[in-house]
Structures are given as structure tokens and as C-alpha cells.
Amino acid sequence: MKKPITSQKLFARAVQALPGGVDSPVRAFQAVGGSPLFIRRASGATIEDVDGNRFTDYVMSWGPLIHGHAPRGLVRAVAAAARRGTSFGAPSPLEVELAERVRALVPSMARVRFVSSGTEATMSAIRVARAFTGRDKIVKFEGCYHGHADAFLAKAGSGATTLGVPTSPGVAGAVAADTLLARYNDLASVEALCDAQAASVAAIIVEPIAGNMGVVAPAEGFLHGLRALASRDGIVLIFDEVISGFRASAGGAQAVFGIAADLTCLGKIIGGGLPVGAYGGRADIMDMVAPSGPVYQAGTLSGNPVAMTAGLWALKRLTPALYKDLARRGSTLAAGLAQAAREARVPLQVNAFGSLLTPFFTSSPVRDYDSALTANTRAYAAFFSGMLARGIYPPPSQFEAWFLSAAHSDRDVKKTVEASRGAMRDVARQM
């Protein structure tokens, strides 16, 4: 790997113009040391930095690139759409077609509203749930990240955990008081909150497959228990499938576990890598949204024709064969990382679900936020540096998911496992 001299110069300029030199905190490499690499191009499963270093990428824009970076068909479709107009600020046939496809893949989404980000989707879903129920409080889970809206910045996962800031200044006390915290995979903690305050709870929001404390799958019966509690107490059950939607399966986690949420939040893949989010669900709830109902939400770029085109291209290519190949490669990679750790005598737990995985540097199973926090972040930082030096680009945080894509080959996975053997030896020398 060449010294990232140009990246370092760019970062020095960036810190003068951008807070912390980045536009999203985890990109700053604070959790892994050093300064961030600046990327100039990407193709397939490979990214290239401004110094000419090439890496096999497992960030994949944090999940949406299930077909890889810049697939030719998608680029052609987006270019053609841009020639017809980059933004209308008016309805187009594309948003209707994409909404129909989303609804067909996720049947619980009888009505769909497109927005421009996952944060917009979750924020709007909470507002609709409160209006529908006439209640103010929400239940969220420690370590689950639902975007940076005020109501969600209490023991948030992902970048907030990485930076050691589980809550944020600037969030009003009154807003924080309406957010009740439960423990992921601990149904009893939710039952206790509902038993005490059900008449005040508008919504339970959950990542059905947690991805923002690292990958943590739901325990048996956990999601079904949430569904039963929500139905019992008239609470709106919201699945945040911004990560799991179209990653876990073509129907998201709901299809995998056989559960229908009342509202679902989507993002990432439905824009094919462009900025898109969506929320939707039961018709009687979504009919609260303006102009059908009184809950106001609007956006000039909602339903943007270029983003809708990218989403249609991506969703039309979700096939059983794709998910089978992704799961096989994900399993091979997870097993390879675990074996490399055993050989180096480094404590490691690898959580995997299909094309998602996280290697946690801990000897204890990881099934919730507290157990995720037992991971040795210094060990992960050493591992990250070792992988980077060997041409592999993992997430620059212990508490993030790794993502595979259709562009990752068996050869890429083999190369990654081999690199991990050296990186694990690096970790062992520092322990």
C-alpha cells in the first residue's frame, strides 16, 4: 500500500471546511486511528483512493450496493434518466412504478411515501404513529440506530457508539423523556415498559436484524413477541429495515421471519446507491399523511426521477440465485475470519446473517448492546489497519456491518480470509 499522502493533504483541507473533516462521523477513522482515505473511483467490489491504492470493499456505501459499485446497466439507466431531467418537483410515472414494486415485495406496505434518506423515513414514521394513536412516547432499543432525529439519539448505535457519544447535546429534555429504552433481544424489558406505560406509547421501533451495534440477529420469538405486545396494546410496530430491507431477502426481514409490521422504513437499496428512503405500511395509518390526512411531510426531491430509476434497476434484479450466492459467500467469509482468529489465538465472535456480518473482538457471544460493548475496540483498530495494509477495506468501526455484494467473487473472499490471517497475527502481537 502506498502512503496516503494525497488523502492526508485532502483531509487537512477538509478539516478547515467541514466539521471534523467529514460529512458523517464514522468516516473520520477516529475509532481506528489515522486519517481517512479519500476515494476517487469504484467498480464492482473494488474502490480506489486518490493515491492509487485499490481495496476490496466491504463497506459498499454502508449497504445499498447489493449489485456492486457502478454496475454498467445501472449507470446507463441513470444517465438516460438524467438526460430526461434530473428533478421535476412534480409526479412522474417512475415513482408509481417503484412504489408498486416495493409494495409487491413487502406486502405490509399498502401505501408508500418516498423521501430522501433513512432518517427522514424513521422521523416521519414516528410522527405518523403519534398522530394515529394520539400518544407521545416511543420504545426503542439500546444500540439500534434509526437516524439522527432527536427522538432516536438515546443509546444510539453505529457512529454514536463508535465515538463514545450515546446521546447528543442539542436534544431537548422533553423530547428525550418521550423515548423509552428497552434491551434488544430482551422481550421482558419491553413487556415491563408496556405494562407500565402502554396508554402513552405510540410506537415500538426496532431493527428486526440489528446492524448498527454490529450485526445481531433477533433471538427466537423476540420479533413475534413484539408483534403480539404491539397488537395487544394498540401500539404501532415499526420495522426499521433501512439495512435489512432487500438485504435479508427480497421481502426484507419481514419475509424471513413471517411478521407484518404496521409501518416499515426503507432506504439504501431502493435508491440503487442514490439518496432515497421510504416509509409505508397499513393503509389506515398511512392515510394520515398529507394530502390524504393531517400529518404534514413534504420534500422537493422525494420521488426524484434519477433515484427512482436507480431503485427500479436494483430491485428488478433481486433473485433467489443472488441471495443464495450472497449467503454462501457470507458464510465462507465468516468461517474464514473465525478460523484466522483461532489460529492467532485472538478472541473473536463472528455474527453473520446472509450478506451481512460483523467480527466482534470478544470471547463472549454478542446478542445485545451490552454484549457488543464487551468487544475490544483497540483490537479491531489493529485488525482494521492490518486489513487495509493488505488491500481490504472493512468498516472503520467495530460496531458496523460488513456488506457483500453480487460483485464479490469467491476469489475476493479467499483473498480476504488470507489477509485476515496476517491481520489477526498483527492483533495478537499487540495484545
N, C-alpha and C positions, 0 to 999 in steps of 0.2 A: 504494500500500500504506500503510495506517495504521500509525503507530508501535505496536510490540507492547508497549504499556505494561502491559497485564494479564498477558501472558506473562512479562514481566520480573519483575513482582511475585510471580507464582506460582513462578518459578524461585528467587527469593530465599528464599521459604518452603521450597521443596523441598530446597535445599542444607542446611537445618537438620535435615531429617528423613530424607533419602535420600543415600547415598554419591554425591557429585558431583552431586546433584540429580536423578538419573535412575535408572531400573531396568535400563538396558542402555547400555553406554558410548557407542556411536556417536551416540545421541540427544542427547548433550550439546553438539553443534556445536563441539567443541574443534578439529576438523580444518578447519572452515570459518569460524570466528570468530563472535563474538556469542553470544547465549544462545538456547536452543531455543524454538521456538513450541509452545504448548500447544494441542492440538486438542480442539474440543468436539463436532464432529459431522462426518459424512462421508456422501456419497451418490454412487453411480455412480463417476465419475472425479475427483470433487471433494472436497476437505477444507476445513474452515473452522476458523480458530483462534479463541481466546477474545476477540480484539479485533475479530472480524468480517471478517478478511481471508479471501478464498477463493482456492484454488490448484488447478490441475490437478495431480493427484498421480501421481508415478512411483515412489513407494516401495511403495505398495499393501500395507502391512503386511509388507514385505520378501518379497512374492511370492505368498502364498496366495490373494489376492483376484482370481483369474483372471476372475471374473464381475463384478468391480467391488465397490465398497463397498455393503454393506447392500441387496442385491437383494431386492425385495419378497417373492418366493417363498421365499427362504431365511429371511427374518425371520419370515414366517408359520409356516414349518415348525419353526423353533427355538422360537417362542412356544408352539406346540401341544405340542411335546415337553416344554418346561419345565412346562406345566400338568399333565402326567402324572407329573412327578417330575424333579428336577434331578440326582439321583445316587442310585444303588441300592446300590452296593457288592456287586452280585450280577450274574450273567449276564443279558443281555437279548437279544431277537431282533435288535436293531439292529446289535450288534457282529458277529453272524454274517453278516448281510446285507452289511455293509460289507467284511468280510474276504473274502467270496466275490466281491464286485465288484473289490476290489484284486487278488485272485488272477487273475481273468479278464483284467484289463488288463495285469498284469505276471506272465506265466506262470511265471517263475523263482521266484516267491514261493509255493511249495507250502503253506507254513504261515506265518501272520501273527500277530504279537503286538502289540497296541496299547499305546502308552504315552502320555505327556502332552507330550512335547517331542522335538525332533530330537536334543538332547544325550542324553536317555535312550535313544533308539534306537541311536545310534552307540556309546555306552558299553556297552550291553547286547550289541550285535553283536560287539564286540571280546571281551567276556567269554566269549561262546558259542564264538567261533572258537578262543580259547585252550584252552577245555575240550575242544573237538572234536579239536584237533591235539596237545594235550599240550605245546605250545610257548608261549613267553612274548613274543617280540618281534613288533612290528608295523612295517610300512613305511607311512609317509605322505609326502605331497608338500608341499614348501615352498609356502606361500601358500594351501594348501587348509585351510579351517576346518571342523571337524567337531563343533563344540560345545565346551564348556568343561571337559570331563572331563580329569583330569590327563594322561592319555596323549597328548592331542592338542595341548597348549599348547607346541608346539615349532615355531617359524616358522609360526605360525598366520596365516591371512589375516584379512580383514574388519576388525572393530573393533580387533583386536590390531595390525594393520598401521597403521591409522589413528592409533592412539595412540602408535605407535613402541615398543610393548612386545611383541616377537615371542615372548617366553617370560614365564612368570609366577612370581613368588615364591610359595612355598607348595607347589610341586610337588616332591616328594621326588626326590633324585638318582637313587635306584634305579629309580623309575618312568620318569624321563626317559631313563635308559640303555636301556630296552627299546623306545624309539621310534627307528627308523632313518629318516633323511630322504633322500628322492630328489627329483629335479627333474621337475616336471610337463612332459610332452611330451618327455622325455629317457629313452627306453627303456633306453639303455645304462647309465644310473645305477641303474636297478632291477636290471638283469642283474648288475651288479657286486656289489650287496648280496646278491642271491640266490646268486650263485656262492660268495660268502664265508661266508654265514650261513644258507643255506636250511634247514638242520636245526633252526634256532632260531626261524624266522619262522612265526608263526601266521597272519597276515593281511596283505594289501595292501589299504589303504582309500584310495579316490580319489573325488573329484567327477568323474564322467565328462564333464561340462561344468563347468569351474571357474566359480564365481560369487562367490567370496569374496576374490579378488585383483582383482576386477572380472571381467567375462565373458571367458573364454579357452576357445576350443573345442579339443578334442583334435586333435592332428596325425594325419594319415593313418597308420594302422597302430599307433598308440600303445595304444589300448584292446585291440585284438586281441592285441598283444604282451603286455600284462599278463595277459590270459586264458591265453595259452599258457604263460607263466612260472609262473603260479599252478598250473595243471594239472600241469605238469612236476614241480614240487617239492612237491606236496601242500599248497599254501598256500590258505587261504580268501580268495577275491576278494570284497571288499565294495565295492559301489557306494553312495556317499552321494548319494542322489537327493532329498534334502530340498528342494533348489531345482529340479533338472531334472525330478523326478518329476511327471508330468502338466503340466509346462510345455513341455518339449521336444516331447512328443507325449502322446497318451492312454496310451501304454505307457512313457513316460519315455525317457531316453537309450538304454536297452537296446533298445527297439524301433527307434529311429532308426539305431543302429549295428549291430544284429543280433548282440548279445552277451548271454549269460546270466550274470549274476553269481551267486555262491554264496549271498551274503546281500545284501539291499538295505535301506537305511534311507530312510524316507519321513517327511514332515512337511507343514507348510504347508497345501497344498491339501486334503489328506484330512480336515482339520477344517473346511473351508469358512471359515476365518478364526478358528476357535476353537482352543484349545490341544490339539493332537493330534500324535502321532508314531506311527511303527510300524517294526518291523523284521521281516524274514522271509526265507525262502529255501528251500533244499533240505530235504526232509523229514527226512533222516538227520541234518542239522545241527540243525535247529530242534527235533527230538525230544529234544535235550539240555536243553531249557528246562523248568523245573519247571511243572506237576507231572509232565510226561512223563519228565523226566530230572533230573539232579542240579544243574543250573545255576540258582541262585535269582535270581529277578527278580519283583517284585510292585509294585502301585500301586493305591491306593484308587480313583483317578479314571480308571484305564485302562478304556477301553470306555465312558466316560461317555455316557449316552443322548442328552444335548443335543448334544454334539460329534459323536457318530455320525450323528445326524440331519442336521447341517450338512454332514458329509462326503458322505453319500449324495446330498443335494441337489446338491452341487457336482459330484461325479463322474458323476452321471447326465446332466449337461448338457455333457459334453465331446464335441464333434462335429468331424468333418473341416472343416466350414464355419467353426467357431470358430478352429481353428488356421490355416486359410488366411487369414482376415481378420487375425488377430494378426500373422502373418508379414509380410503386405503392409504393415500399418501400421508394424511394427518396421523394415522395410527403408526405408520412406519417411522415418521419423524419423532413422534412422542416416545416410541420404544427406543429409538436410537439415542435420544437425549438422555433417557433414563439409564441406558447401558453405559454411556460415556461417563455419567456421574458415578456409577458403581465402580467402574474401572479406576477412576481417580479417587475413590472413597470420599466423594463430596455428597453431603445430604441433599436430596432433591426429590420433590414430588412433581410429577407432570400431570396436570389436569387437561383433558382433551375432550372435544365434542365435535366430531366431523372435521371441518376445515379450520377449527379454532383450537388453540392450545396455549397453555402457559406453564413454563417450568418455574416452580417455586423453590427457592433455595432454603428448604426446611426439612426436618426429618418427620414432621407430623402431617397427617392428611389435612388438606385445605378444603373446608366446606362452608366457610362463612368469613365475614370481615375480620373477626378477631384472629382466626387461624391463619388468614392471609398475612396478617401483620407480624406473624412469627417468622416470616421469610427474612433472610439475611440480605439486605439491600446492598451491602458492600460486596458480597459475593456476586450478586447479579451484575454490579457495575464492573467487576473484574472480568466476568464472563462476557459481558457486552463488548468490552474493549478487545478481548481475545477474539471474539467472532468477527468484529469489524476488521481487525488486522488480517483475518483470513478470508475476507471477501464476502461476509454475510452481514446483512443489515437487519438485526432484530429490533423490536421496540425499545426506545431509550428509557425504559421504566420497568421495574419488576412487576408492577400492577397493571399491566396491559395484556391484551390478547395478541398472539401471533396469528396471522392470516395466510392461508394458502390460496392459490388461485388455479384456474384451469391452465395457466401458462407455466406453472411449476411442473417440471418433469421429474421422473424417477431419478435422473442424474443429478438434478438440483438437490433433491432430498438426500441422496447419498453424499454429495459434496458437503451439505450442511452438517450431517451426522459426523463426517470425518473432521470437519472444522471444530465441532463441539468437543471432540476428544482432546484436541490441543487446548481449547479454551478452558475445559474442566481442569486440565493439569495446571493451567495458569491460576485458577481459583484455589486449587489445593495448595500451591506454593505460598499463597497469601493468607491461608487460614491458620 
